[in-house]
Amino acid sequence: MSSVSMEGSSGSPTAEDPGESGTGKKLVIEGYPVDGLSIAGHETCIIFPSLKLAFDIGRCPQRAVAQDFLFISHAHMDHIGGVAMYVASRGLFSLKPPTVIVPSSVKEDVESLFKVHRKMDGSELKVNLIGMDVGEEISIRKDLKVRAFRTYHVISSQGYVVYSVKQKLKQEYAGLSGREIRDLRLSGVEGRQIFVVAEIEAAVSALEPPLYGRVFALTQGF
């Protein structure tokens, strides 16, 4: 039994930020706060609150509700069991419908799960459900995208890497004015280079053992 950070907290959730009540100690890695918990076979949910995303949902810990994006690695109950509660809780707090990303192989089943819950309790369960295959990407912000990659488990699974997308002016255009750069762009000439940096991968690698291995495994879908 192990955990990435403290999960027990007191206080009531609020509509403004239902996932951040309590005063537990927070783990920060290279500027990225990391929250969540992992109890083997019971519940796994790793949260990056500054990026508004979570990897897996476990039983839907309270602090996960505030995250706009949820990436599911595989369909074992301890990783996906709270997905309907997560969506319902966001509706309860009048938060925008979340985007839930699942392996394409289970998307239809997850949609069926939502339909069953809608039928049972009459809730809308508004959600943007997306199936992703290995190698596919999704943009979660203008400067952030997430790519799925293959992992190996007893059932179909995948991990996710969060990348930042940064633009830099090409060296040959370094001396141009803003107007000249704009004119270049309007003429169809791309004056900037795009750089992609693996943000979460870099942050996790800064952890000391045994946390490194634990968080690395959790975000990779094991």
C-alpha positions in Angstrom: 0.0 0.0 0.0 1.6 3.3 -1.1 0.5 6.8 -2.0 2.0 9.7 -4.0 0.7 12.3 -1.6 -1.6 12.7 1.4 -5.2 12.0 0.6 -7.0 12.6 3.9 -8.3 16.1 4.3 -11.1 18.0 6.1 -13.4 20.8 5.0 -16.2 21.0 2.5 -15.8 21.3 -1.3 -16.8 24.5 -3.0 -18.3 25.1 -6.5 -15.3 27.4 -7.3 -12.7 24.7 -6.6 -14.2 21.5 -5.4 -11.0 19.6 -5.7 -8.7 21.7 -3.5 -10.1 21.7 0.0 -7.9 20.6 2.9 -4.4 21.5 4.0 -2.4 18.4 3.2 1.2 18.8 2.2 1.7 19.1 -1.6 4.5 17.5 -3.7 6.1 19.9 -6.2 8.4 18.6 -8.9 10.3 21.1 -11.1 7.5 23.6 -10.6 4.6 21.2 -11.2 2.4 20.4 -8.2 1.6 16.6 -8.1 -1.4 15.3 -6.1 -3.4 12.1 -5.9 -3.1 8.7 -4.5 -2.4 5.0 -5.4 -3.4 2.1 -3.3 -2.6 -1.1 -5.2 -5.7 -2.8 -6.6 -8.0 -0.3 -4.9 -7.5 3.2 -6.4 -5.2 5.2 -8.6 -5.5 8.8 -9.5 -2.6 11.1 -10.3 -3.3 14.9 -10.6 -1.4 17.8 -12.1 -3.6 20.7 -10.9 -1.6 23.4 -12.6 -2.3 21.7 -15.9 -5.9 20.9 -15.0 -5.5 17.3 -15.8 -5.6 13.9 -14.1 -4.3 10.5 -15.1 -6.9 7.8 -14.1 -9.7 8.5 -11.7 -9.8 5.7 -9.1 -12.9 6.1 -7.0 -13.0 9.9 -7.9 -11.0 11.5 -5.1 -12.4 15.0 -4.3 -9.5 16.9 -5.6 -9.8 15.3 -9.1 -13.1 16.9 -9.7 -11.6 20.3 -10.5 -9.5 18.9 -13.3 -10.8 19.7 -16.8 -9.1 16.7 -18.5 -9.0 13.1 -17.5 -6.8 10.5 -19.2 -7.7 6.9 -18.6 -4.9 4.4 -19.1 -7.0 1.2 -19.0 -10.3 -0.2 -17.9 -9.4 -1.9 -14.6 -11.9 -0.8 -11.9 -9.2 0.8 -9.7 -8.3 3.1 -12.5 -11.7 3.9 -14.1 -14.3 3.1 -11.5 -15.1 6.7 -10.5 -15.5 8.1 -14.0 -19.2 8.5 -13.8 -19.0 10.2 -10.4 -16.3 12.5 -11.7 -18.5 13.7 -14.6 -21.6 13.9 -12.3 -19.7 15.9 -9.6 -18.5 18.5 -12.2 -22.2 19.0 -13.2 -23.2 19.3 -9.5 -20.7 22.2 -9.1 -21.7 23.8 -12.4 -18.3 23.2 -13.9 -18.0 22.9 -17.7 -18.3 19.4 -19.1 -15.0 17.6 -18.8 -13.0 16.0 -21.6 -12.4 12.3 -20.8 -9.8 10.5 -23.0 -9.9 6.7 -23.0 -8.2 4.0 -25.2 -10.2 3.7 -28.4 -10.7 0.0 -27.6 -13.0 0.8 -24.6 -14.7 4.0 -25.8 -17.9 2.3 -26.8 -18.1 0.5 -23.4 -17.5 3.7 -21.5 -20.2 5.4 -23.5 -22.5 2.5 -22.6 -21.6 3.0 -18.9 -22.6 6.7 -19.1 -25.9 5.7 -20.8 -26.8 3.3 -18.0 -26.1 5.9 -15.3 -28.2 8.5 -17.2 -31.1 6.0 -17.4 -30.9 5.1 -13.7 -30.8 8.6 -12.1 -32.0 10.9 -14.9 -28.8 12.9 -14.9 -27.4 14.5 -18.1 -23.7 13.5 -17.4 -22.4 16.0 -20.0 -19.0 14.9 -21.1 -16.7 15.1 -24.1 -15.6 11.5 -24.5 -12.7 10.9 -26.8 -11.1 7.6 -27.8 -7.4 7.8 -28.5 -5.1 5.3 -30.2 -1.4 4.9 -29.6 0.5 7.6 -31.4 -2.4 10.0 -31.6 -2.4 13.5 -30.0 -4.8 15.9 -28.5 -4.3 19.6 -27.8 -5.5 20.6 -24.3 -4.2 24.2 -24.5 -2.6 26.3 -27.2 0.8 25.5 -25.8 0.1 21.9 -24.5 -0.6 18.6 -26.2 -0.8 15.0 -25.0 0.3 12.0 -26.9 -0.7 8.4 -26.2 1.9 5.6 -26.3 1.7 1.9 -25.9 2.1 0.2 -22.5 1.9 -3.4 -21.5 -0.6 -4.7 -19.0 -2.8 -7.8 -18.7 -5.5 -5.9 -20.6 -5.3 -3.2 -23.3 -3.6 -0.1 -21.9 -1.7 3.0 -22.9 0.2 5.8 -21.3 0.3 9.6 -22.0 3.0 12.1 -22.3 2.3 15.8 -21.9 4.2 18.1 -24.3 4.6 21.9 -24.3 4.6 23.5 -27.7 7.0 26.5 -27.9 7.7 28.8 -30.8 11.0 30.6 -31.4 11.9 33.0 -34.2 14.2 31.5 -36.8 17.7 32.8 -36.6 17.7 34.3 -40.1 14.8 36.6 -39.1 16.2 37.6 -35.7 16.8 41.2 -36.7 13.4 41.9 -38.3 10.8 44.2 -36.8 7.4 43.0 -35.7 5.8 44.5 -38.8 8.3 42.7 -41.1 7.7 39.4 -39.3 3.9 39.9 -39.7 4.4 40.6 -43.4 6.4 37.4 -43.8 3.6 35.4 -42.1 1.0 37.0 -44.3 3.0 36.2 -47.4 3.0 32.5 -46.4 6.6 32.3 -45.0 6.8 30.7 -41.6 9.3 32.7 -39.6 9.1 30.6 -36.4 10.3 27.2 -35.4 8.1 25.0 -33.2 9.8 23.1 -30.4 8.1 20.3 -28.5 9.2 19.5 -24.9 8.0 16.6 -22.8 6.9 18.5 -19.7 5.5 15.7 -17.5 8.2 13.2 -18.5 10.9 15.7 -17.4 9.1 16.5 -14.1 8.7 12.9 -13.1 12.3 12.1 -13.9 13.4 14.6 -11.2 11.8 12.4 -8.5 14.1 10.4 -6.2 13.4 6.7 -5.8 11.1 5.1 -4.9 8.6 7.9 -5.9 10.1 8.2 -9.4 9.3 4.6 -10.2 5.8 4.8 -8.7 4.7 8.0 -10.4 6.4 7.0 -13.7 4.5 3.7 -13.6 1.2 5.3 -12.7 1.3 7.9 -15.5 2.4 5.2 -18.0 -0.7 3.1 -17.3 0.5 0.2 -15.1 
